[in-house]
């Protein structure tokens, strides 16, 4: 974990130094840099996924996660009314549609990552130390009774719930 964190913050430092050298002065968006670094660290340590949001690379997971965090961070009137007054649930909610779409993308990618972790865990020489791999290794242990194992959906839900809670708290804290 320390190596992952150190390398990502070193990368952030280099990006900021490069921005400041252009013309001698520069503006640095600290919140954006720290948020991207946090997501990169969590994605690598959590499920060995190279998000690379610091480099500006866009992929489905980054976009879906950003949409989820963005909608979680700014409460709006219609969703609150729909939650408190069920008779108003007929009102369309574009924010809800965006969240549902993001969840589908997250679940699809999570299923792929879980399959990769299972394949890696079946290899006796696996050295993966991310949260998802450790959870899968524990779940597949031969000394674990069947009734104490998590289903694939439970593993996916727990991993991404943890990621979403940690990231929204960290990013919200920075704001």
Beta strands, then each sheet from edge to edge (+ up, - down):
end
